[in-house]
């Protein structure tokens, strides 16, 4: 047994029904788990699910027995996903199949090192757990290979080799080449095949604020533990020392020792609010050291500052035999990223961050000394605004104090990272007309800077219209987490077939069905009350942009905006009045409108006369249109045109509409006291359809004889 395996065994526990931890044969044995931080055990949900509703709710204690056969009480703090009926847990627990158990009196527990990045497969692994299959309940281990699937798409990892016997579910999967836990054993397959949950699935805990706080507390305890362990026992008995021994020579650069020190310091800071905040800093650091445009090949979902470091490994020089080829780009990128993290956290202004920021910035200044001058000076400028770091007076050093490091000095000059001025990415939701039947295929993508598009999730078979909101809820929430950076929120561009133009997209919520709809919690608000939500036309994205479309997009961008009725007769005669305008007449009139004119309509446009007029407007090249999606039986058409004209005048140009329309949606959205002066804008919708951004995609497959966008219209 290797040193890695011997050390891993000390952190593995067996999990039993209450009172079962003291019995040798242990008929009440459920499975395995392992310490990831003092007082915290990670296992599979199906292991603790054997205890039923009381255990899953944390009401009934369970027995946790360590490698020294010491048994203490534990309580389940969280299971993912929670079962629909705790009293009847599923026979096959769906992914991620994870549970966190809080253990009493385990502050001195040996803890495993959690990987800071997705698994690199194939990888040599060892698996550890308790089992009684050979007769006696005891610790077992086996070796194998993580052969397929790194779990980055939410699926399980495939394991091959000498997979341990039953009872090891919930035990760790250790990458023996890197000395880190990359997964949790889930179950056995056929012969020597097995399945494991990737450790990155823990990120799912952080999908809400309470979970984010809990994950941060556990990661902080984990990283504190490993720094304390290294300082106490050195290289001989710590995961840091094991990882150092596994490194190929020469063992310099960003070493496990540096990583242990850095992670413990990053863990003390206020955690990132969204994965997008981490990814924005990672991409900035990569672009800086690679010295070339950087486009991520795979989108990642980091929830902690340490995971950002994990995305900076294995960088290479940008050109053959150039100066960068001999530089340690990994170390440079990590140091630059960490300085940018310090600057980003400093801008938050949290008093609890003052001391951790002092510690981190002082440590970075020392570690940056061997780096090239240009990188070292940039780190100093990021941290201190270009001002030289003041020497500590002897008296201060003797007293153990440090000088105050001001991370927000005004003399920062032109040094990055400046405060972000926009979201990292916007979100595109594409919904296609049904290919067959009544199911709408959909895709969710990120629109990054430079019109780079990263696909995230898709269902090409589709769902019925009534199921779109729920099918897209979690993929949309994930995409927004990746796009948001601080106060800068990703916009949502929904590319729709015209029969769905009246779908109330702005009222969609990211919270699960049954959540408190009256909450002012930003995560529970309808998305249209918190961020930009616009409609885009699916049909005309299948062909090159027309000159009219390009011209009118430019006109609305320059302004000033003016209103033109989408249906000429409605503001004067009402919806049922005489003299309805024909399709061709509407096309001719809207073609003659000024380039800065915005068609305005007081009713729905997905069917009936409104759809005819919308078709004419789009054919005439209009890129911005305002209408109401559900205003039926109304008589305020003339007032709507008047109010919309005032709105357009205040906005001046197309970009100026977003903030004003969001404000109207908020004022109309109060279920108890809606603003009477904003009621003209109830269910207001905005077509905001650029012919340039993003570039037109490839046309999708379609059924013979059916062109996308020409599906049957549905009455709303």
C-alpha positions as CSV (number, residue, x, y, z in Angstrom):
1,X,0.0,0.0,0.0
2,X,1.4,3.4,-1.0
3,X,1.8,6.3,1.3
4,X,-1.1,8.0,-0.4
5,X,-3.4,5.0,0.2
6,X,-2.2,4.6,3.8
7,X,-2.9,8.3,4.5
8,X,-6.3,8.1,2.8
9,X,-7.5,5.2,4.9
10,X,-7.1,7.2,8.1
11,X,-9.9,9.6,6.9
12,X,-12.4,6.9,5.9
13,X,-15.3,6.2,8.2
14,X,-18.1,3.7,8.4
15,X,-21.7,4.9,8.7
16,X,-24.2,2.9,10.7
17,X,-27.7,3.0,12.2
18,X,-27.8,4.4,15.7
19,X,-26.0,2.0,18.1
20,X,-24.5,0.0,15.2
21,X,-21.1,1.5,15.3
22,X,-20.1,-0.6,18.3
23,X,-20.9,-4.0,16.9
24,X,-18.2,-6.0,15.3
25,X,-20.4,-7.8,12.7
26,X,-22.6,-4.8,12.5
27,X,-25.9,-5.8,11.0
28,X,-26.8,-2.1,11.0
29,X,-23.9,-1.1,8.8
30,X,-25.0,1.2,5.9
31,X,-21.9,2.3,4.0
32,X,-18.8,4.5,4.0
33,X,-17.8,8.1,4.0
34,X,-14.7,10.3,4.6
35,X,-13.7,13.5,6.4
36,X,-13.3,16.5,4.1
37,X,-12.9,19.0,7.0
38,X,-12.9,18.8,10.8
39,X,-16.4,17.8,11.8
40,X,-17.6,17.1,8.3
41,X,-18.1,13.8,6.5
42,X,-19.0,13.4,2.8
43,X,-20.9,10.3,1.7
44,X,-23.6,9.3,-0.7
45,X,-27.2,10.2,-0.1
46,X,-28.3,6.6,-0.7
47,X,-26.1,5.5,2.2
48,X,-27.8,7.7,4.9
49,X,-31.1,7.3,3.1
50,X,-31.3,3.8,4.6
51,X,-32.2,5.6,7.9
52,X,-35.4,7.1,6.5
53,X,-37.0,10.5,7.0
54,X,-35.7,11.1,10.6
55,X,-32.1,10.6,9.5
56,X,-32.5,12.6,6.3
57,X,-34.0,15.5,8.2
58,X,-31.2,15.5,10.7
59,X,-33.5,14.7,13.5
60,X,-32.1,11.2,14.2
61,X,-28.4,10.8,14.9
62,X,-26.3,8.2,13.2
63,X,-23.1,6.4,14.1
64,X,-19.8,7.4,12.5
65,X,-16.8,5.1,13.2
66,X,-13.3,6.1,12.2
67,X,-10.3,4.0,11.3
68,X,-9.3,3.8,15.0
69,X,-12.8,2.3,15.7
70,X,-13.9,5.4,17.6
71,X,-17.6,6.0,17.2
72,X,-19.3,9.4,17.5
73,X,-22.6,10.7,16.7
74,X,-23.4,12.5,13.4
75,X,-26.4,14.2,11.9
76,X,-27.2,14.6,8.2
77,X,-27.0,18.3,7.3
78,X,-27.8,18.1,3.6
79,X,-28.7,15.6,0.8
80,X,-28.5,16.2,-2.9
81,X,-31.0,15.8,-4.4
82,X,-33.5,15.7,-1.6
83,X,-36.1,12.8,-2.0
84,X,-39.7,13.6,-2.9
85,X,-40.7,11.4,0.0
86,X,-38.1,11.0,2.8
87,X,-39.9,8.1,4.3
88,X,-39.6,6.2,1.0
89,X,-36.2,7.1,-0.5
90,X,-35.7,6.1,-4.1
91,X,-34.2,2.6,-4.8
92,X,-31.7,4.3,-7.2
93,X,-30.8,7.7,-5.9
94,X,-30.3,10.1,-8.8
95,X,-27.1,12.1,-9.3
96,X,-25.3,13.8,-7.6
97,X,-26.3,11.4,-4.8
98,X,-24.3,13.3,-2.1
99,X,-24.8,13.9,1.6
100,X,-23.0,16.0,4.2
101,X,-22.9,14.7,7.8
102,X,-21.9,16.9,10.7
103,X,-19.9,14.9,13.3
104,X,-19.6,15.7,16.9
105,X,-16.2,16.0,18.5
106,X,-14.2,15.4,15.3
107,X,-12.1,18.5,15.4
108,X,-8.9,16.4,15.3
109,X,-10.0,14.1,12.4
110,X,-7.6,13.3,9.5
111,X,-9.1,14.9,6.4
112,X,-8.6,14.1,2.7
113,X,-7.5,16.7,0.2
114,X,-10.3,17.8,-2.2
115,X,-9.2,18.3,-5.8
116,X,-9.5,21.9,-6.9
117,X,-10.4,21.0,-10.5
118,X,-12.3,18.5,-12.6
119,X,-10.8,15.0,-12.9
120,X,-8.2,14.5,-15.6
121,X,-9.1,11.2,-17.2
122,X,-7.7,8.6,-17.6
123,X,-6.2,8.7,-14.1
124,X,-4.8,6.1,-11.8
125,X,-7.0,5.8,-8.7
126,X,-7.5,4.0,-5.5
127,X,-10.8,3.5,-3.7
128,X,-11.4,3.0,0.0
129,X,-14.3,2.0,2.1
130,X,-15.7,-0.4,4.7
131,X,-17.1,-3.7,3.7
132,X,-18.3,-7.0,5.3
133,X,-18.6,-8.9,2.0
134,X,-15.6,-11.1,2.9
135,X,-17.0,-11.9,6.3
136,X,-15.5,-9.4,8.7
137,X,-16.4,-5.7,8.6
138,X,-13.2,-4.0,7.8
139,X,-11.5,-1.3,5.7
140,X,-10.9,-2.4,2.1
141,X,-9.2,-0.7,-0.8
142,X,-8.7,-1.4,-4.5
143,X,-6.9,0.2,-7.4
144,X,-8.1,1.0,-10.9
145,X,-8.5,3.7,-13.4
146,X,-10.9,6.6,-13.9
147,X,-11.4,5.7,-17.5
148,X,-14.2,7.7,-18.9
149,X,-16.2,10.9,-18.1
150,X,-14.8,13.6,-15.8
151,X,-18.2,14.4,-14.5
152,X,-18.0,18.0,-15.9
153,X,-21.4,17.6,-17.6
154,X,-23.1,16.4,-14.4
155,X,-22.7,12.7,-15.2
156,X,-20.9,10.0,-13.2
157,X,-17.3,9.0,-13.7
158,X,-16.7,5.5,-15.1
159,X,-14.2,3.4,-13.1
160,X,-12.3,0.3,-14.2
161,X,-10.1,-2.1,-12.3
162,X,-10.3,-3.8,-8.9
163,X,-13.3,-2.0,-7.7
164,X,-14.0,-2.7,-3.9
165,X,-16.8,-4.9,-2.8
166,X,-20.3,-3.8,-1.6
167,X,-20.3,-1.3,1.4
168,X,-17.7,1.0,-0.1
169,X,-20.4,3.3,-1.5
170,X,-19.7,6.8,-0.1
171,X,-15.9,6.2,0.1
172,X,-13.3,8.4,-1.6
173,X,-11.9,8.0,-5.1
174,X,-8.3,9.2,-4.9
175,X,-6.2,10.2,-7.9
176,X,-2.9,8.5,-6.9
177,X,-0.9,10.5,-9.5
178,X,-1.9,13.9,-8.0
179,X,-2.8,13.0,-4.4
180,X,-6.3,14.4,-4.3
181,X,-9.9,13.1,-4.0
182,X,-11.6,13.4,-7.4
183,X,-14.8,11.4,-6.6
184,X,-17.1,9.5,-4.3
185,X,-17.8,5.8,-4.9
186,X,-21.5,5.5,-5.9
187,X,-21.9,1.8,-6.9
188,X,-20.7,-1.2,-8.8
189,X,-21.4,-2.0,-12.4
190,X,-20.8,-5.2,-14.3
191,X,-17.6,-7.1,-13.6
192,X,-14.9,-4.6,-12.6
193,X,-16.8,-1.5,-13.7
194,X,-17.9,1.1,-11.2
195,X,-19.4,4.5,-10.9
196,X,-18.3,7.5,-9.0
197,X,-19.7,11.0,-8.3
198,X,-17.2,13.7,-9.2
199,X,-16.1,15.8,-6.3
200,X,-17.0,18.9,-8.3
201,X,-20.6,17.9,-7.8
202,X,-20.3,19.6,-4.4
203,X,-20.7,22.9,-6.3
204,X,-24.4,22.1,-6.5
205,X,-24.7,22.9,-2.8
206,X,-23.9,26.6,-3.6
207,X,-26.9,27.1,-5.9
208,X,-28.6,29.2,-3.1
209,X,-27.3,31.6,-0.5
210,X,-27.5,29.3,2.5
211,X,-25.8,26.5,0.6
212,X,-23.1,28.9,-0.6
213,X,-22.4,29.9,2.9
214,X,-22.2,26.3,4.1
215,X,-19.9,25.3,1.2
216,X,-17.6,28.2,1.9
217,X,-17.4,27.3,5.6
218,X,-16.5,23.7,4.8
219,X,-13.9,24.8,2.2
220,X,-12.4,27.3,4.7
221,X,-12.2,24.6,7.4
222,X,-10.7,22.1,4.8
223,X,-7.9,24.5,3.7
224,X,-7.2,25.7,7.2
225,X,-6.8,22.1,8.3
226,X,-4.3,21.3,5.6
227,X,-2.1,24.3,6.3
228,X,-2.2,23.6,10.0
229,X,-1.4,19.9,9.3
230,X,1.6,20.8,7.1
231,X,2.9,23.3,9.6
232,X,2.5,20.7,12.4
233,X,3.9,17.5,10.9
234,X,5.7,18.8,7.8
235,X,6.1,16.8,4.6
236,X,6.1,13.4,6.3
237,X,2.5,13.1,7.3
238,X,0.6,15.7,5.4
239,X,-1.2,15.7,2.0
240,X,1.0,18.6,1.1
241,X,4.1,16.5,1.5
242,X,2.6,13.6,-0.4
243,X,1.7,15.8,-3.3
244,X,5.2,17.3,-3.3
245,X,6.7,13.8,-3.5
246,X,4.5,13.0,-6.5
247,X,5.7,16.0,-8.5
248,X,8.2,15.2,-11.2
249,X,11.6,16.9,-11.0
250,X,12.4,19.7,-11.0
251,X,9.8,20.4,-8.2
252,X,9.7,24.2,-8.5
253,X,7.1,26.6,-9.8
254,X,3.6,26.5,-8.2
255,X,4.4,23.7,-5.7
256,X,2.0,21.9,-3.4
257,X,3.5,23.9,-0.5
258,X,2.7,27.2,-2.2
259,X,-0.8,25.9,-3.0
260,X,-1.5,24.9,0.6
261,X,-0.5,28.4,1.8
262,X,-2.4,30.2,-0.9
263,X,-5.6,28.2,-0.5
264,X,-5.7,28.8,3.2
265,X,-5.4,32.5,2.6
266,X,-8.0,32.6,-0.2
267,X,-10.4,30.7,2.0
268,X,-10.4,33.5,4.6
269,X,-11.8,36.0,2.0
270,X,-15.5,36.7,1.2
271,X,-16.3,34.0,-1.3
272,X,-17.4,34.8,-4.9
273,X,-21.0,35.5,-5.4
274,X,-21.2,33.7,-8.8
275,X,-19.0,31.4,-10.9
276,X,-18.8,34.2,-13.4
277,X,-16.8,36.3,-11.0
278,X,-14.2,33.6,-10.8
279,X,-14.2,32.9,-14.5
280,X,-13.7,36.5,-15.4
281,X,-10.5,36.7,-13.3
282,X,-9.3,33.4,-14.6
283,X,-9.7,34.5,-18.2
284,X,-8.0,37.8,-17.5
285,X,-5.0,36.0,-16.0
286,X,-4.8,33.6,-18.9
287,X,-4.9,36.3,-21.5
288,X,-2.2,38.2,-19.7
289,X,0.4,35.3,-19.5
290,X,-0.5,33.6,-22.8
291,X,-0.3,37.0,-24.6
292,X,-2.9,35.9,-27.1
293,X,-6.7,36.0,-27.4
294,X,-8.1,33.4,-25.0
295,X,-11.3,31.4,-25.7
296,X,-12.3,28.8,-23.2
297,X,-12.9,25.5,-24.9
298,X,-15.1,24.2,-22.0
299,X,-17.2,26.2,-19.7
300,X,-16.5,25.6,-16.0
301,X,-18.6,26.2,-12.9
302,X,-16.2,27.3,-10.1
303,X,-17.8,28.2,-6.7
304,X,-14.7,29.1,-4.8
305,X,-11.5,31.2,-5.3
306,X,-9.4,28.0,-5.0
307,X,-11.2,26.4,-8.0
308,X,-10.1,29.4,-10.1
309,X,-6.5,28.4,-9.4
310,X,-7.3,24.9,-10.6
311,X,-8.2,26.3,-14.0
312,X,-4.7,27.8,-14.4
313,X,-2.6,24.6,-14.5
314,X,-0.6,23.3,-17.5
315,X,-0.3,26.6,-19.3
316,X,2.2,26.8,-22.1
317,X,4.2,29.5,-24.0
318,X,2.5,31.2,-26.9
319,X,5.2,30.7,-29.6
320,X,8.0,28.3,-30.5
321,X,11.3,28.9,-28.7
322,X,10.2,32.3,-27.4
323,X,10.9,33.8,-24.1
324,X,7.6,32.5,-22.7
325,X,8.5,28.9,-23.4
326,X,11.0,28.9,-20.5
327,X,8.9,30.8,-18.1
328,X,6.7,29.2,-15.5
329,X,3.4,30.5,-16.9
330,X,1.4,28.5,-14.3
331,X,3.0,30.3,-11.4
332,X,2.7,33.7,-13.1
333,X,-1.0,33.1,-13.9
334,X,-1.7,31.9,-10.3
335,X,0.0,34.9,-8.7
336,X,-1.7,37.4,-11.1
337,X,-5.1,35.7,-10.5
338,X,-4.7,35.8,-6.7
339,X,-3.8,39.5,-6.8
340,X,-6.9,40.2,-8.9
341,X,-9.0,38.2,-6.4
342,X,-7.6,40.4,-3.6
343,X,-8.5,43.6,-5.6
344,X,-12.0,42.3,-6.3
345,X,-12.6,41.4,-2.7
346,X,-11.2,44.7,-1.6
347,X,-13.8,46.6,-3.6
348,X,-16.5,44.9,-1.6
349,X,-15.4,46.9,1.4
350,X,-16.3,44.1,4.0
351,X,-14.5,44.9,7.4
352,X,-14.0,41.1,7.9
353,X,-11.7,41.0,4.9
354,X,-9.2,43.6,6.1
355,X,-6.9,41.3,8.0
356,X,-7.1,38.4,5.5
357,X,-6.3,40.9,2.6
358,X,-3.3,42.2,4.5
359,X,-2.0,38.6,5.0
360,X,-2.7,37.6,1.3
361,X,-1.1,40.7,-0.2
362,X,2.0,40.5,1.9
363,X,2.4,36.8,1.1
364,X,1.9,37.5,-2.7
365,X,4.5,40.2,-2.6
366,X,7.1,37.8,-1.2
367,X,6.2,34.9,-3.6
368,X,6.3,37.3,-6.6
369,X,10.0,38.1,-6.0
370,X,11.4,35.4,-8.4
371,X,8.9,36.2,-11.2
372,X,9.9,38.3,-14.2
373,X,10.0,42.1,-13.5
374,X,7.0,42.9,-15.6
375,X,4.8,40.3,-13.8
376,X,6.1,41.3,-10.3
377,X,5.5,45.0,-11.0
378,X,2.0,44.3,-12.2
379,X,1.1,42.3,-9.1
380,X,2.4,45.2,-7.0
381,X,0.4,47.7,-9.0
382,X,-2.8,45.6,-8.7
383,X,-2.4,45.3,-4.9
384,X,-1.0,48.7,-4.1
385,X,-1.8,51.0,-7.0
386,X,1.8,51.1,-8.1
387,X,3.1,52.5,-4.7
388,X,6.2,50.7,-3.4
389,X,5.5,48.4,-0.5
390,X,6.6,50.1,2.7
391,X,9.3,48.4,4.8
392,X,8.1,47.4,8.3
393,X,9.9,49.3,10.9
394,X,12.0,47.1,13.3
395,X,9.7,47.9,16.2
396,X,6.6,46.8,14.2
397,X,8.3,43.6,13.2
398,X,9.3,42.9,16.8
399,X,5.8,43.5,17.9
400,X,4.5,41.1,15.3
401,X,2.4,43.8,13.5
402,X,2.0,44.5,9.8
403,X,1.6,47.7,7.9
404,X,-1.8,48.4,6.5
405,X,-2.0,47.5,2.9
406,X,-4.4,49.8,1.0
407,X,-5.8,47.8,-1.9
408,X,-8.0,50.7,-3.0
409,X,-5.5,53.6,-3.5
410,X,-6.6,56.2,-6.0
411,X,-3.1,56.2,-7.6
412,X,-3.7,52.8,-9.1
413,X,-3.4,54.6,-12.5
414,X,-4.1,52.5,-15.5
415,X,-3.3,49.1,-14.1
416,X,-5.8,46.3,-14.3
417,X,-7.9,45.0,-12.8
418,X,-10.2,47.9,-13.0
419,X,-13.7,47.3,-11.6
420,X,-15.8,45.3,-14.1
421,X,-18.0,47.4,-16.3
422,X,-20.2,44.7,-17.6
423,X,-21.3,41.1,-17.1
424,X,-18.9,38.4,-18.1
425,X,-21.4,37.1,-20.6
426,X,-25.0,37.4,-21.7
427,X,-27.3,34.4,-22.0
428,X,-28.9,33.2,-25.2
429,X,-31.9,30.9,-25.0
430,X,-32.8,29.5,-28.5
431,X,-36.2,27.8,-29.0
432,X,-36.9,26.3,-32.3
433,X,-40.3,25.5,-33.8
434,X,-41.4,21.9,-33.4
435,X,-39.8,19.5,-35.9
436,X,-42.4,16.9,-35.3
437,X,-45.4,16.9,-33.0
438,X,-45.7,19.7,-30.5
439,X,-42.3,19.7,-28.7
440,X,-40.0,22.7,-29.0
441,X,-36.2,22.0,-29.1
442,X,-34.2,24.4,-27.1
443,X,-30.5,25.4,-26.4
444,X,-28.9,27.6,-23.8
445,X,-25.6,29.4,-24.6
446,X,-23.3,32.0,-23.2
447,X,-22.5,35.1,-25.4
448,X,-19.0,36.1,-24.3
449,X,-17.0,39.2,-25.2
450,X,-16.0,39.3,-28.9
451,X,-19.2,37.4,-29.9
452,X,-17.7,34.1,-28.7
453,X,-20.4,31.6,-28.0
454,X,-20.2,28.7,-25.5
455,X,-23.0,26.1,-25.6
456,X,-24.1,25.0,-22.2
457,X,-27.2,22.8,-22.4
458,X,-29.6,21.6,-25.0
459,X,-32.6,19.3,-25.6
460,X,-33.0,18.7,-29.3
461,X,-36.1,16.5,-28.8
462,X,-37.8,19.4,-27.0
463,X,-40.7,19.8,-24.7
464,X,-44.3,21.0,-25.1
465,X,-44.9,24.7,-24.8
466,X,-46.3,24.3,-21.3
467,X,-43.1,22.6,-20.2
468,X,-40.6,25.2,-21.5
469,X,-40.5,27.3,-18.3
470,X,-39.7,24.4,-16.0
471,X,-37.3,22.7,-18.5
472,X,-35.3,25.9,-18.9
473,X,-35.4,27.0,-15.3
474,X,-32.2,25.3,-14.0
475,X,-30.2,25.6,-17.3
476,X,-31.0,29.3,-17.4
477,X,-30.1,29.7,-13.7
478,X,-26.7,28.0,-14.3
479,X,-26.0,30.2,-17.3
480,X,-26.8,33.3,-15.4
481,X,-24.5,32.3,-12.6
482,X,-21.7,32.0,-15.2
483,X,-22.5,35.3,-16.7
484,X,-23.1,37.6,-13.7
485,X,-20.1,39.5,-12.2
486,X,-21.0,41.3,-9.0
487,X,-23.6,44.0,-9.7
488,X,-23.3,43.5,-13.4
489,X,-26.0,41.0,-14.4
490,X,-26.2,39.0,-17.6
491,X,-29.0,39.9,-20.0
492,X,-31.3,37.2,-21.4
493,X,-31.8,37.1,-25.1
494,X,-34.6,34.6,-26.0
495,X,-34.6,33.6,-29.7
496,X,-38.2,32.5,-30.4
497,X,-40.4,31.3,-33.2
498,X,-43.0,34.0,-33.8
499,X,-45.9,31.9,-32.4
500,X,-44.1,32.2,-29.0
501,X,-43.6,35.9,-29.1
502,X,-46.2,36.4,-26.4
503,X,-44.7,33.9,-24.0
504,X,-44.4,35.9,-20.6
505,X,-40.7,35.5,-20.4
506,X,-40.2,38.4,-18.1
507,X,-42.4,36.6,-15.5
508,X,-40.3,33.4,-15.4
509,X,-38.6,32.7,-12.1
510,X,-35.4,30.8,-11.3
511,X,-36.8,29.5,-8.0
512,X,-38.4,26.1,-8.0
513,X,-42.2,25.7,-8.2
514,X,-43.9,26.3,-4.9
515,X,-41.3,28.8,-3.6
516,X,-42.4,32.0,-2.0
517,X,-43.6,34.1,-5.0
518,X,-44.0,37.2,-2.8
519,X,-40.4,37.4,-1.7
520,X,-38.2,40.4,-2.6
521,X,-35.2,38.1,-2.5
522,X,-33.5,38.8,-5.9
523,X,-33.2,35.1,-6.6
524,X,-36.9,34.7,-6.3
525,X,-38.0,37.8,-8.4
526,X,-39.3,37.3,-11.9
527,X,-36.3,37.6,-14.2
528,X,-37.7,40.6,-16.0
529,X,-37.8,42.6,-12.8
530,X,-34.1,42.1,-12.1
531,X,-32.3,41.9,-15.5
532,X,-32.7,42.7,-19.2
533,X,-35.0,40.2,-21.0
534,X,-35.5,40.7,-24.7
535,X,-37.1,38.8,-27.5
536,X,-35.3,37.9,-30.8
537,X,-36.7,36.5,-34.0
538,X,-35.8,32.9,-34.8
539,X,-36.9,32.9,-38.4
540,X,-34.8,35.6,-39.8
541,X,-31.6,34.2,-38.2
542,X,-31.6,31.4,-40.7
543,X,-30.4,33.6,-43.5
544,X,-28.1,36.6,-44.1
545,X,-29.3,39.9,-42.7
546,X,-31.2,42.2,-45.1
547,X,-30.0,45.7,-45.8
548,X,-33.1,47.0,-44.2
549,X,-32.5,45.1,-41.0
550,X,-28.9,46.4,-40.8
551,X,-30.0,50.0,-41.5
552,X,-32.8,50.1,-38.9
553,X,-30.6,48.5,-36.2
554,X,-28.1,51.3,-36.8
555,X,-30.9,53.9,-36.7
556,X,-32.3,52.8,-33.4
557,X,-28.8,52.6,-32.0
558,X,-28.2,56.3,-32.8
559,X,-31.7,57.6,-32.1
560,X,-33.6,59.7,-31.3
561,X,-36.4,57.1,-31.1
562,X,-39.9,57.8,-32.3
563,X,-43.1,55.7,-32.2
564,X,-45.0,54.3,-35.2
565,X,-48.2,52.2,-34.8
566,X,-47.7,48.6,-35.6
567,X,-51.4,48.5,-36.6
568,X,-52.3,51.8,-38.1
569,X,-56.0,51.7,-37.3
570,X,-56.0,50.5,-33.7
571,X,-55.0,53.7,-31.8
572,X,-58.0,55.6,-33.4
573,X,-60.6,52.9,-34.1
574,X,-59.8,50.1,-31.6
575,X,-59.1,46.5,-32.4
576,X,-62.5,45.8,-33.9
577,X,-63.0,49.0,-35.8
578,X,-63.4,49.3,-39.6
579,X,-60.6,49.7,-42.1
580,X,-58.2,47.0,-41.0
581,X,-54.9,47.4,-42.7
582,X,-53.8,44.7,-45.0
583,X,-50.4,42.8,-44.8
584,X,-49.0,44.6,-47.8
585,X,-50.3,48.0,-46.8
586,X,-48.6,47.5,-43.4
587,X,-45.4,46.5,-45.0
588,X,-45.4,49.5,-47.3
589,X,-46.1,51.9,-44.4
590,X,-43.6,50.4,-42.0
591,X,-41.0,50.3,-44.8
592,X,-41.4,54.1,-45.2
593,X,-41.0,54.7,-41.5
594,X,-37.8,56.4,-40.3
595,X,-34.8,54.2,-39.4
596,X,-35.1,55.3,-35.8
597,X,-38.9,54.5,-35.6
598,X,-40.1,51.8,-33.3
599,X,-43.4,50.0,-34.0
600,X,-45.7,50.0,-31.0
601,X,-48.8,47.9,-30.3
602,X,-51.1,47.6,-27.3
603,X,-51.9,43.9,-27.8
604,X,-50.4,40.4,-28.5
605,X,-48.5,39.7,-31.7
606,X,-48.3,35.8,-31.7
607,X,-51.6,35.3,-33.5
608,X,-54.3,37.2,-35.3
609,X,-54.0,40.7,-36.7
610,X,-51.1,41.5,-34.4
611,X,-49.1,38.6,-35.9
612,X,-49.8,39.9,-39.4
613,X,-48.6,43.3,-38.5
614,X,-45.5,41.9,-36.7
615,X,-44.6,39.9,-39.9
616,X,-44.8,43.1,-41.9
617,X,-42.6,45.0,-39.4
618,X,-39.9,42.3,-39.4
619,X,-40.0,42.0,-43.2
620,X,-39.4,45.8,-43.3
621,X,-36.3,45.3,-41.2
622,X,-37.4,46.6,-37.8
623,X,-35.1,45.5,-35.1
624,X,-36.9,47.1,-32.1
625,X,-40.6,46.6,-31.4
626,X,-42.7,47.2,-28.2
627,X,-46.0,45.5,-27.5
628,X,-48.1,44.0,-24.7
629,X,-48.3,40.2,-24.6
630,X,-51.6,39.6,-22.7
631,X,-53.6,42.8,-22.8
632,X,-56.9,41.5,-24.1
633,X,-60.3,43.3,-23.8
634,X,-58.6,46.7,-23.3
635,X,-59.6,50.1,-24.6
636,X,-56.5,52.2,-23.9
637,X,-54.8,51.8,-27.3
638,X,-54.4,55.5,-27.9
639,X,-53.0,56.0,-24.4
640,X,-50.6,53.1,-24.9
641,X,-49.2,54.7,-28.0
642,X,-48.9,58.1,-26.2
643,X,-47.1,56.6,-23.2
644,X,-44.8,54.5,-25.4
645,X,-43.9,57.6,-27.4
646,X,-42.9,59.3,-24.2
647,X,-40.9,56.3,-23.1
648,X,-39.0,56.2,-26.5
649,X,-38.3,59.9,-26.2
650,X,-36.8,59.6,-22.8
651,X,-34.7,56.6,-23.8
652,X,-33.2,58.5,-26.8
653,X,-31.8,55.3,-28.3
654,X,-32.3,51.5,-28.2
655,X,-29.9,50.9,-25.3
656,X,-31.7,53.4,-23.2
657,X,-34.9,51.3,-23.2
658,X,-33.6,48.5,-21.0
659,X,-33.5,50.3,-17.6
660,X,-36.8,52.0,-18.2
661,X,-38.7,48.8,-19.2
662,X,-37.3,47.0,-16.3
663,X,-38.5,49.8,-14.0
664,X,-42.0,49.6,-15.5
665,X,-42.1,45.8,-15.0
666,X,-41.2,46.3,-11.3
667,X,-43.9,48.9,-10.8
668,X,-46.5,46.8,-12.5
669,X,-45.4,43.6,-10.6
670,X,-46.6,44.4,-7.1
671,X,-49.5,42.0,-6.6
672,X,-51.0,44.1,-3.9
673,X,-50.2,47.7,-4.8
674,X,-49.4,48.0,-8.5
675,X,-48.4,51.5,-9.6
676,X,-51.5,53.0,-11.4
677,X,-49.3,55.3,-13.5
678,X,-47.4,52.3,-14.8
679,X,-50.4,50.0,-15.6
680,X,-50.3,51.0,-19.3
681,X,-47.1,48.9,-19.5
682,X,-48.5,45.7,-17.9
683,X,-47.1,42.6,-19.8
684,X,-44.8,44.9,-21.9
685,X,-42.5,43.1,-24.3
686,X,-39.4,44.3,-26.2
687,X,-38.0,42.9,-29.4
688,X,-34.4,43.8,-29.4
689,X,-32.9,42.0,-32.4
690,X,-29.4,42.8,-33.5
691,X,-28.4,41.4,-37.0
692,X,-24.7,41.5,-35.9
693,X,-24.4,40.1,-32.4
694,X,-23.9,37.2,-32.2
695,X,-23.1,36.2,-35.8
696,X,-25.8,34.3,-37.5
697,X,-25.7,30.6,-36.5
698,X,-25.8,27.6,-38.8
699,X,-29.4,26.7,-39.7
700,X,-30.8,23.7,-37.7
701,X,-32.2,20.6,-39.2
702,X,-35.9,20.8,-40.1
703,X,-38.6,18.4,-41.2
704,X,-39.0,18.0,-45.0
705,X,-41.2,20.8,-46.4
706,X,-41.2,22.8,-43.2
707,X,-39.0,25.8,-42.7
708,X,-38.0,26.9,-39.2
709,X,-40.3,29.8,-38.0
710,X,-43.2,28.6,-40.2
711,X,-44.8,26.4,-37.7
712,X,-48.5,26.6,-36.9
713,X,-49.5,29.7,-34.8
714,X,-51.0,29.1,-31.4
715,X,-53.5,31.5,-29.9
716,X,-52.3,32.8,-26.6
